[in-house]
Amino acid sequence: MSTATVTALDNKPSLKTAQLNAIHRMLSLNNDTHGISSSGTTSSAAGAGAGISPSIMYNDTPAGTSYNQWKILIYDVPCRSIISPLLSVSQLRARGVTLHLLIGTEREAIPDVPAVYFVKPTRENLKMIAQDCAKRLYSKVHINFATKLDRSLMEEFGKLVVQNGCLDMIASLHDQYLDFVCLERNLFSLCNQKDSYALMNRSGVTDVDMDKYLSDVAYGLLSVVGTSGSVPVIRCAKGGAPEMVARKLNKLIAEHPSTTSTSHKMQHNRPLFVILDRNMDLITPIQHSSTYQALIDDLLLHRANRVEFTTKSEGNKRPQLKKFDLDADQDPFYSRHKFKPFPEAIESNGLELQDVTTRETAIRSKTVAGGGGDDAAAGSYQGDSFTGATSATDLASAVDSLPKLLERKKQLEMHTSILQAVMNEVAARDVPQFFELESALASGQYKNDSAKAKSQVMALVTDTSKGNVEDKIRLVIVFCLATTAPGSDVSEVVQAMANALENQGSNGSGKAADSQGVLSKEDRAKLDMGLKAIEYLKKLRSMQMIPTNISDAEDYGSKSSGNADLLSGFMARATNQATGLLAKATEKVSSMLGKIVKHHSTRVVENLCEMRPNTEDDEYLYLDPKVKGDVDIKAVRQMTRAPYREVITFMIGGGCYAEYQNLQMIANERRSVTYGSTELLSPCEFLSQLGKLS
């Protein structure tokens, strides 16, 4: 591969950047000629092709100018979820958006300002837009649909507008194909796909309902492909939901060639689009994790890049609610440490915060020594503290760097608060013990000794000082799915866990006991739900409808042999760190520094990328939107195939941060891996869906 090709591919915008560019064009009233490139020229097409940051392309144009006029943004709830992770209120205002309102709310007339509508193409939304046009609430309306507007609905809308005599109000109408939520550069989920696993696997679901649901999923993936701008090669397992979605997507791409006609597509090195089924790996979304981002999602309230938790401060009896917005693409600390083991994140936070504080103190002391402001400059000429131009320049440079330093300190202090909240949960629930045992079970360490596995699980789930109700249920589920223990053993463990909870309660529930036993109503509801989930999985297991996913551990990251030295180093430095978190519970996190194994989806995608024989590369369907009919994989294997430099992995039935992180193990400087799912679920949310299926 030539150097020029490598450079061009590296410059291709990420999925998030491409979606953000499309949102910027939409807010520019779909005028493609006003983007500001890095050289100052007005060419958005050139900017998009070169992978230039949207902030450089668009934000340099002042709001209120002819290229960035004032406007109102009107969206529905799904489209609000698309924009929220991409643009803050201040960034929207910089794009000329004075108001952003939900389409269903009552809105006053502002006849001198144009309105940009960004909505799903539903009959209800079209009716409200037609009513707004009839009332002439705004000067003009620019209508943007998140996905394709069906012809029948378009005809209905046209009749409404003509009947109301307001056709002149509509300045433009576009299908944007942006029907997905991009949370990070390489992470997305579809819009409005709630309870996706329960919906697909519940008893009584009809073929019509399933076909409609999978069609919606395929249309969402068409938006992903259209935004990425390249026609992919689609791979999936034969049969079931993945094949149905893959064939629908393959057909949609072939029928909508314009969705991928962008200037930056590289057809000589096309993306690989892998579609997987959640049923192939039910362990990953349910087991405990050890990394910073995954623990945030597991232990705290985390939704759409916003984390919430309560804290108790000394002298204040009322807990305080804290909310923080996380941005892994703009926050250097989070970007570096979101995939790192939790103890490493704690240590780095303490060291970096200490460094920033030291530098801040040094800058402020220089400023004070120089008299500050104009006096400092005068002093440099009078031989006060600064005797030369170089010293004055150094002082000015230091003062100029202070705002950025304070911003970095603010971010680190935010992470200190989040780390503290996570540590409180980790310590209270003994999360590392659950993580360690579940990892051992899932990696096959007990595959030849199910009796020992049963004994270890039994001891932990009956110890009421360890974990809460959901922690114990999740461990039992991993035991059920990851071992070949007989069903009677699973039932025995479940019964012992239930008896222990009924007799002694749950650790740290903080709820008043109800009249039945000592479990609170909330914990009792969680136990009942968990028992239903276990029964459902036992039924599938007995029918051999789910794989056990037992695999040998593959070393990645920290080696177990180095754990003791690394932990002792943490303990020695804990008292000196600015955070001081490890001094609280260092003995509880040692097991979080062990081996990381490749999960099922990671192994599958790696086999497909490396084109390994006698693996999924031989078995999976190979669909190419540029070719009519199925492609013979045997014939393809005889050909010389270029390595895949861009991979999109999509999980039907819900995904999780642990799986997203694990897939990045096979990403490198020559291959990017983007992860998407019908919805992103925390382990407890997925557990809740399993409980609905019994």
N, C-alpha and C positions, 0 to 999 in steps of 0.2 A: 504494500500500500504506500502511495507516495506521501511525502511530507505535506504537500498542499491539500491532499484529501483528508489527512488526519486533522490538520488545522481547521479546515472547513467544517468537519464534523464536530470538533470540539467547540466551535463557535455557534453551533445550532442552539437556539433558545431552549430552555427547559420547558416542560409542559406548563408550569406555573407562569413563566415569563410570557409564553405564547398566549395564555389566557388573559393575562394582565394587559398585554398589547391590544387584544381584541376588545377588552373593556374600555381601554383608553380611546380606541377608535370610535366605539359606540358613544362615549361621552363627548367626543368631538363631532357628533352628529354624522358619524360614518364618513368623515372627510379624510381621505388617506394622504392628503398632500401637505399636511401642516406639521407633521412630527419633526422635532428638532433633533438632528443627529449630533454626534459628538463633535463634528467639525463646524456645527452651526448652520448647516444647510437644512432646508425644509424637505426632507424625504423620509417618510415613515417606512416606505417599502425597503429602502436601503438599510434603514436602521434595524428593521425586523430581520432582514436577511443576515445581517452581521452579528446578530445577537446582542445589540446594544441595549442597555438597561432602559426600561420604559421611563424611569425617572429622568434620564438624560433626554430621551426622545420627546417627552410630552410636558414635563413639569416646568421646563424653562420658559414655556409660553405663559405670560401673565394672564390670570383670570380676568375676564371682562374685555379682552381684545377680540378682534374679528376671528382669530383662530381658536379662541377659548372663551366663548361668550357665556354669560350667566345663564343658568338653566335649572329646571326642577327635575329630580329623578324620582320616578314612581315605579315601585316594584311589588311583587307578591312575596310571600314568605320563602318559597324555594329559591327565588332569585336573590333575595336578601342574603341567604346562606351562601350563595356563590360569591357575592361581593365582599361580605364581611371579612373573610381572612385575607383579602387582597388589598383593600383600601380602608384607611382609617377616616374618621370624619374630617380631619384637617386635610388629608390627601384628596378627599372628594371636593372639598372647598377649593383647593388649589386647581382642580379641574373644572371649576366654575359652577359646581353644584351648590346652590344656596339652600335648598331644602331636599330632603329625601323622605318620602312618605310611602306607606303601604297603600296599595290600590283599593283595599276594602274600607279604608277610613274615610270619614267625611272631610272633604277638602274645599278650601275657599278658592274663589276665582282669582287668578293672577294673569290678566289678559295680555300683559306686555312681555311675558317671558315664555320661551318654548319649553316643552316638557319632553323628557326622554322616558319612554315606558320600557321596562325590562321585565317581562313576565313569561310564564308558561302559556302556550297557546290553548287555553281552555275556553269553553263556551261562556263561562261566567266572567272571565277576564275580558273577553272580546265585547261582551255586553256592556261592561262598565266603561271600557274605552270609548265605545260608541256614545254612551250617555255623556261622558266628559266632552266629547267633540260637539255634541248637540248643544250643550250648555255653553260652549266656547270658553272654557275655563282658562285656556292658555292661548298664546299667539299661534303656535303650531305644535303638532305632536309628531314625534319620531318614535315609531313603534319597533321594538326589538324583541323577538321571541327567542327563548332559550333553546328551543329545538324547532323542528320543522312544523309549519302550520299546514294541517291537512286541507286538501282542496275543498272539502265540504264545508269546513268551518270558515275558510276564506270566503266562500260564496255567501254564507250566512252573514258574515261581517260586512261584506260589500253591500248587501241589501239593506242592512241596518243603517249604514252610513249614508247611502243614497236616499233612503226614506226620510232620514232626519235632516237632509239638505246640508250636510257638513263635510262633504268630500274634500273641500278646499282646505280643511283643517289638517289633513294628513300630509306631512311633508315627505315622509319616507317610511318604508316597511321592510324589515330584514329578518331573515332566519339566521341567527348568530351561531347556532350549534355550540353552545356553551353550557350544556345541561349536566355539569358536574362541579363538585367542590374541590378546589385544589388547596390543600393545607400547607404543603411544602413543595420544594422543587420537584421531588420525586414521590409525592404522596397525594392521592385523590380518593374521593368516594363519590358515588352517584347521589343525585338529589332525591329526597323524599322517598327513600326505599327503607322504610321502617319494618322491623320484625321480619327481615328477609329470610332468615333460616327457618323460622317457625312457619312462615307463609308457604314456603316451598315444600316443607316436610310434614305438614299437618295432615291428619287423616281426613278424607272427604274432599280434598282439593280436586276440582274438576279440570279436565283437559283445557277447557276454554279459559278458565282463570289462570292456569299455568302458562298457557300460550300468550295471554295478554301481558302477564308479568314479565316473561322472558323477552317479549317484544319491547317493552319499556326499557329493560336492561340493555338490549341491543341498540336502541336509539341513543341511550346515554353513552354507550361506548362509541357510537358514530361521532358524537360530539368530541370525545377524546381524540379519536383518529383525525377528525377534521381540524382540531386545534393544533395537534402536533404537526400536521401538514405533510405526512408521508404515508404511502400505502404500505401497510404491514403484511408480513406473512403470519397467518393465524395457525396456531397449534393448540390442540385440545384432546382430551381423552375421548374415546368413542362412546357414544350413548349418553343418555341423561341430559341434564341441564347444560353442561358445557358445550356439547355438540349442537344442541338446539340454538344456543346463543351465538356460537361461532358461525353456524350456517346463516342465521339471520343477519349477523354483522357483515359477513362476507357478501351477501346479496345487497345490503344497503350501501356498502362502499362502492360496489360495482354500479349501482343505480344512481349514485350521487358523486360522480367524479370531480365535480367542482369543489367539494368540501376539502379535498387534499391538494388543490392547485395553488400552492404557495411558493414564493420565490426561494425559500430555504430548504426545500425538500431535496433529499439526496437519494435518488432512485437506485443508484448503483450500490447502495448499502442500506437496505431497507430494515425497518425495525422488526423485531420478533414480538408477536402479541400472543401471550400464553393465557389461556382461560382454564381456571381450575374450579373444582367443586369443594366446598367446605367439608363435605362428608368424608373426603379423603384424609383429613387430618383434624380431628376434633380435640386433640390434646393441646395444641399450641394456643388456641384462644382461651383455654380454661386454666392453664397452669400458671404458677407464680413466676415472676421475672426478677432479674437482678440489676437491670440497667436503669439509668436515671429517667428517661422519658417513659418507658414502659411502666415503671413504678408510679410515676405521677398519674398516668391514666388508670392504673389499678387501684391506688390507695386514696386518691383525691378526686374531687369532682372536676372532670376535665372534658370540655366540649368545644369544638371549633377553635382550638388554640387558646382558649381561656381556661384558667385553673382557679378554683375557688376552695377555700378552706377556712376554718375558724381557729382562732388562737386565744389563749388565755394569758394575760399579762399579770404580773404581780401587782396587787393592790386594786385590781379591777376584776370583780366577780363575774361581770357579764362578758361572755366570749365575743370577740370581734371577728367580723367576716372580712376576709381579705380576698381581693380579686386581682389577678394579673393576666395580661395578654402575653403569650409566648410567640416568638417568631424565630424559628430555627434558621431562617435564611438571612436575618439581619442582626441577630444576637450572637456575637462571636463565642461567648462562653457556652451557650446552649447548643450551638452548632458543633462545637468540638466535643462536648461531653454527653450529648443526649443518648448516644449508644454505648457509653462507657459504664463499667460496673459502678454501682452507687457509691461505694467507699472512695473510688478514685475521683468522682465528681465532688465529693465533700472536701477531699484534700486539696484539689485544684482550686475550689472556690475560696478556701481559707488562704492559700498562698497568693492567689491573684488579688484578693481583697487587701491583703497585707501590703503587697507591692504597690497597689494603687494609692492606698492611704499614705504610704511613705513618700511617694512621688508628689502627692497633693501637699503634704506638709512641707516638703522641700521648696515647692513653687511658692507657697504662701510665705514662707520665711524669707525667700529672696525678695518678694514683693514688699514685705514689711521693712526689710533691710534697706531697700532702695527708696523708701518713702512712699511708694505706690503712685500710680498715675503719672501726672505731669511732673510732680516733685522728683520722681525717680529719674525721669529723663533729664531734668535740670541737674540733679546730683551727678550724672555721668559727666557733665561738662565742668562741674565745680570741684571734681576730685573727691566727691563724697564717698559713696560706696562703689561707684562704677567709674572707673577712670578712663575707659576707652569706648570707642564705638562698638567694638565686639561685645563687650559686656552688656551694653544697652540693647544690642540686637538679641543677645541670648535671653535677656529678661523679657523682652517683648515676645519672643518666640515661646517662652515658657508660659507667659500669661495667656497667649493665644491658644495654647494647648490645653489650658485648664478646663474650658467647657466640655471638651471631648472626654477628658479624664473624669470629670464629675458625672458625665452621662454613663461612662463605663462603670463607675463606682455604684451608681444607682441600679444598674442592671445586675451587678454582682450582689448587692444587698437584697434585691428581689429574689435572686436564686438562693441566698442564705435563708430567707423566710420559707421558700418552698422546700428546700432541703430539710429544714427543721421540721416542717409539717410532715414530710415523708418519713423522716427518722422517727418521729413520735409514733406513727402507725407501725413502722417496721419493728420498733422496740416493744410496743404494747402487744403486738400479735405474734411475735417471734416468726416473722415472715421468712427469714433465711432458712429455718428448719424445714418449712414446707417446700421452699424452692429447692433445697438440696435433695430431699427425698424424691420429689417429683422429677427432678432432672435425672436422678439415678434410675428411676423406674422407666422414664421415657427413652433413655439411652441404652436400655437393655442390660444394665448391670445385674438385674435380678432375674434375667430370663431363664436361668438354669436353677433358680432357687426361689420358687414362688412362696414357699413356706416362710422364708426369711422376710420376703417382701410383705407378706400378710402381717407378720409379727411387728415389723417396723411401722406399718401404716396403722395397725390396731393401737399401738402404744401412743402414737401422736394424736389420733382422732379422739381417744378417750381421756386425754390429758386436758382437763378444763382450764389449765393455766396457759395453754397454748392456742393461739388463734381464735377466730370467731366462727360462727356457724358456717358461713360461706367458705372460709379457708378449709375447714374440715371436709365439707362436701366436695370441694374442688380436688382435694387430695384423693378422696375415695373414687372420684370419676377417673382421675389419671391412673389409679390402681386398676380400675375396671378395664380401661382402654389399652393400657400399655403392657399388661401382663397376660399370661395364659392361665392365670389362676381359675379354678372351677367356679361356676356361678354360686355354688354353696358358700365358698369362701368370701365372695363379694357380699353376699347376703348377711353372712355372719359379721363382717366388719361394719356394714351399714347398721345392723341392729345394735351392735355394741356402741357405735357412735350416737345413735338416737337415744339409747338408754342413758348414756353418760350426760348428754345434754338435758334430758328430761329430769334427771336426778340432781344435777349439780349446776346447770345453767351454762351460759356462754361467757368466755373471758372478755371483760371490758365492754359489755353491751351497754351499760349505762342506763338501762331501762328498768322501770319498775316491774317486778314480777306480777304476772296475772294469776288468776285463780287456779289455773292448771299447771302444776309443777312450779318451777322457778324461771322458766323461759318467759321473756317479755312477749307481748303480742307480735311485735315486729320480728323477733328472732324465731318465734313459732311459725310465722308465715314463711320466713326464709327456709326453715327446716322442711316444712311441708312441700314447698316448691322444689327444694333440692332433692328430696326423696322421689318426687315425681320425675325429675330429670334423670336420676340414677336408674329408675325402673324403665324409662324409655330407652336408655343406652344399653341396659342389660338385655332388653328385648331385641334390639338391633344386633347385639353381640351374639346372642343365641342363634339368630338367623344368619349369622356370618355376613351381615350387610355392611359392616365397617371394618377396616383393617386395624390391626393392633399397633402398627407403626413402630415396632421395636427396631432399633438400629444401633449399630456400634458407634461409640462416641468418636468424633473427629476433633482433634485439637484446633483451637482457634483462640487467639488472644492470650490471656494470662495462663500460665501453666500451674497446675496444682502444686508442684514441687516448690514453687516460689511463693506460695500463699503465706506461709509462716513468716518469712522475712519481710514480705510486703506489709502484712498486718502489724508486725512488731514495729515497723517503721512508722506506720500510721499512729500506733499507740504512743510512740515516743514523741511524735510531733503534735499530738492532739491538743495538749494543754497550751501549746504556743500558737495555735492557729487562731485566726480572727473569728472563725465560726465557733470553734470549740465543740462541734457536734459529736465528734468521735469519742470525746472524753466521756460521753453519756452512755454509749452502748457499743463499744468497740468489739466486745466479745460476741455480739449478735450478728455481725456482718461478715465474719471471716469466710463463711461458706459462699458468699456472693462473688468471690474472686476466682472461682474455678473454671473449668472448661466450658466452652460453648459448643453445642453440637448443631449440625446443619439439620434444619427441620425438613419435613416432607416437601414443601413447596420449593425450598431452596435447592434440594437435591434434584428435583424434577427440572427446574429451570436451568440448572447448571448442566445437566445431561443434554438438554436440548441445545443450549448455547455451544457446548463443546462437541455436539453431534456424535456422542459416544455410541458405539454399537451395543446391541443387546440391552438397551435401556428404553426409556419412553420415546426416544427419537425414532425407534423402529415401530412403535405401536400407535403413537398419537396421530390423529388426522392432520393432514397438511393442506390448508386451504389458502388459495391465492386469489384475491379479488380481480387480478388481471387475467386469470385463466378461467375459462368456463369448465364447470364440473370439478370433480375431485382430482387432486394431484397424486400420482402413484409415488409413495414415499420410497419404495424400492428403487425406482428410477432416479429419484432425487439423490439418493445416497450414492449412486454411481457417478454423480456429477461433482465437480469442484465447487463447493459453496463458500462464499465469503464469510468471514466471522461476523457475528452479530455485534454491533457496537451500541445498539439501543434496544433495550428489552422492556416491555410493559407486561407486568404480571397482574392478572385480575382474578379476584376470588369471589365466586358467586356464593351468597349465603352469609356474608359478613367477614370482615378482616379485623386485624388487631395490630397494635404497635409492635408487639414482640415479633410477629411474622415479618412486618416491614423492616425491622432492624435486622433480622436474621438474613433476609434476602440481600442486604447490603454487603454481606460477607463475600459475595461473588462479583460485586461491583469493583471496578478498578479504573485506572486512567484511560483504558481503551474500551470500557464497557460501562454504560449507565443502566441502572435498574430502577424502573419506576413501578411503584406498587399501588394498586387500586382495589376497591371492593364495593359491593353494593352498599355497605355501611360500615363504619368503624365502630367496633364494640369493645367495651371494657370486659374483663372476664366475668364480672357479676351480671352485666347486661346479657352476655351470651348464655350464662347459666339460667337466667330468667326465661330466655326463649326456649331452652331445652325443657324447662319445667312446664311449658304450655303444651307439650306434645304427648304427654303420657295419656 
